[in-house]
Amino acid sequence: MSMKTVSLQPYETLFSWLSRSHIRYGAGPVARTYHALLGKTKVRLHPYLPQGLRDFSALTDKGTDTLLSQHTLYPLFRFFHADEQGRLKHTLLTGEGSSTHAANIPHARLHIPLHHKYCPLCAREQRQRLGFAYFDIRHQLPGLITCERHQITLTGVLCGDGALDSAIALPQEKRPVSAVSLITSTFSQFCVAVSEQCSTSVIQPYLMDNYRHLLDRKGYLTRHHQLRLQQVKQALGARYEMLQLDRGTESLRDYAFLGPLLRQRTGYPAHPLKHLLLGFWLFDGASTGYLKTITPVEQQVLPLADTASLEAKTLALLKQQVSFATIAKRLGKSRCYVRRIAQLNQVSYQHNALMFDARVRHRVIIQALLGRHRRNIANNLGVGMGYVEQVIANTRGLRQWRQVLTHKHKRVKAIYAIEQARIAHPDWLQKDIKQQESQAFFYLYHHDREALKQCLPPRRAPTPPSFDWAKEDMRLIAALRQLTAPYPRSLSAAGRAIGDNGHLRKNLTKLPRTHAQLVAYQIIDK
């Protein structure tokens, strides 16, 4: 190394360290500094996932583990399962490939602009304390716009495609600042605390089952451990109504990411911002919630040995002609329990004069075998519904038989609902049946998939939706007319300015009005 460098500050980004080294010891253009330190004239450093850490380790006298943990956001991405195969770490150390692709950032469908962000008040404090300001890695959390200490909006230096990302920049003090909402500052503090936990201690990737266990404790799982997704979305929507995030996060507002994140069969890593949005609400703003292991809610069941022993004692006392009241008091059980044991074992007993005779009991059993509802049986025979329930529970095998009848009834009802939907809407696809007749669809899906396959419409080959180029032409022409001079000098620059999704370079022939406007602005020739 033929050039001196400055010392790397705690939590300082590598872009900031490189900028300070050039300002302090560099001579001439920035490319000369890059060549002296890294052996190349052009360097592009990601704000929070910079590559080539082995080269920086030799320059800063810091180990690669230290650089990874304290000067990048790699620990946060690793904690949220973005590097299960070690691909991201390899890319950061060697510089081979793209760190954004290795971290699955494009898969998140977030269009957050890349900035080297800083807090003007933090920069002022750094200058007063150290004599210089630097970029803090904790301010680079994607999607956040707030300083966790001063509760003001962060300022950013644009980087990435179309920006002077190879130029040198450091935080400035004199920038306008604005306050943010309370929920925004609180969420920022939570995210920074989680990031610090990941960087200061070696912890294993988060156990995704903890989310479901805690949701179960809060009542967002059904008895069969199905997620009450709509209720979770509504709760997050109410919690984050006033939350302010960076541009490009608008797609998170419908909280559609919760399903793939929480479903047990999905298993694909999600962007850390999505985890943090869920965790802040789920842990009530406590960052230490990610350090706790949540145990599943288990029902307390009486051991089989104790149950059998209790039944044997009850049966023995019944055979000794002990009264129901005495047995109930001695064993700590209700008289209904004692009566049930007597009837299941066909032990004769004496009761008061209000007891129904055997003929009424027989009629209740007959109607129960036919699958009639308890209320209808009670009305037909003039008895109470509690008596009907006792007879059903105390007749061996009757309850199980009624469960079979209920299942058959629900199965027939579900098949009938789907068949009627197909008759009324012959053009419906399987996904339409699933959406409009969800109760019938999922009952058959869980209990009789073969019957579901037979009553669903046949599969059809997917047809991709046609793109409306006329509508896109109108959108781009309107965006172009909002530009002010001086106009961009290239198609790429114009596309970035209006958000063309690459259409200006790839599909300009399908956009005649946009083409004419570009010619009028002298961005392209005729």
Steps between C-alpha positions, in 0.01 A plus 500: 500500500655828386249732670423578863146456629295621794385276784163330465247625756251270676193436280648709217416392146784408266387767254542759776846367592610511136370855462681622811823331392486678164423838655778463757779335301387483137658705224333567167177339380313231689598237245862534611402422860298200389792370298748553783286317755301243303687469172216627279383842392125450538342379822132464581426442869159389617374705800448199729624190310840608358709238326872421507535491879823300484668792323361744755615274784860537385460878470329565834675238717156369594405135471239399247270386780522846657426669169205270439348547845561871570534670162236323287143381552596140427415382858144630458452326165653180636273510806196510273611200288640692201827302502417140589741365238782751565471657156458856630803478729714362218392786273576764763844359572617433145304752294385228260143547381240743630432542870144620435417184305674280756284660772180441296422873503346506147266218607349732765353723224600812689626796300676685781752749355859446608635787711791551734284637782599710799347713775602871489490528880714188539743649248520818707572302817768297321673815378497649848635180655735366231556787260332316210170331414443155353221273376364265769404148389199511736351781291517285186219261597290465181163672515568711810504880474546599864792542739429286804665754733376837377163401345563702182506404134825360365674667207633287216771512235365319195696203372447213261412514130480851358674667795856606566549205728875495440536858623609586852243632748477554875212609725422871513367693799297771332205310365129560568361258757140400566334314784318169451209324665540318830441156348768571236765589758403209727517255210842637403628449856372142494668423166834646608486306828437173314787578261736566793395173665589313184837674463623488860432132571517182297142375489343236284245589230158568643266207556196570283279282722528766771283730290221243487528411869463866598216551253330200661535661843342819364208309346597526132507124437196275480455177696652316205799740490381685189607864476231768536672701229239772448491581871880527508495732198236720661699518824819604318308751289362667811841497671688651205242751382736793573828321424730676254738291289731569207386523140456165331332330798144576389442134412531408868185690595269215401700262725476225239851392605363359827360186339825377339691609810286314754377195315690188598527364145642815337850490641646777283709773668331838522653848504608612852264800482205261475619308806549823694150625416355176633733480801439859618126434520530145629754578776331829597810698404744296714808411297591230755202301374725360228731357766229299676385151416121482494359166609180370338176513693420150623174376648527340840370143466437268791726194477325185380596307812332758726187505282468122505550491876228762554251311283574177688439668836173650376381165365587323824299749709203473262492123541493555877177704449665821626298810406604736221545790741730301728712373209527848351607650832749224577672498156467870417299438181157616392187287525472514120837325481384233745177446302699467178724229647191314623325509164809406301549193717125422523493523878145541634441789733212676672425862431229753584152496352588756231711247310367409153410138446679258264258560213590869479868415514454245220324757280782748556755239391300412185478863387865558588597201284316663210726803533240752612609811686487500879258793508262330258507180706420695817209681332361179349499308830431786741821458699786734576798529268727424795330163543549425129869585526536274805337206322724546195814525713403204719412260216808312390599572139214744432715813506751350256218394267355853498845636413508270197155621395607863543804441282288335229249785513771765467661307216175480303426865572846609380476296178154643433625859555787456252277332241244782523777757464624327184147496356449870575847600377625255235797725418646488853846354548613294796639810669158669466331206670762513773444873552119515480417166666792488739316321783388211279833489317715474810271251674544259211870591474560391859262201515439359150739622231391236253143633507636853463692404186189347347271798557747777405517627141790359293831680507572751227832613363599838647468799269726793586315833513552724199687822568317824417767689307263788420442560870873477570564744214264753661662455841851555367404800287337662803813438708724640225298820478555561870877514451663842495811614317775399482362169374684166537757430231443128457219247495628338819503830688154587369370157600629537854345846526151382405508139626468329162569143621750466215242560225683796340802286418323172421152582366515853362346388168178417688483852649449739205390806697784459746740464208376828352541681831856370539579635153347835595722516808799408280576201720507276192519561126222433253 
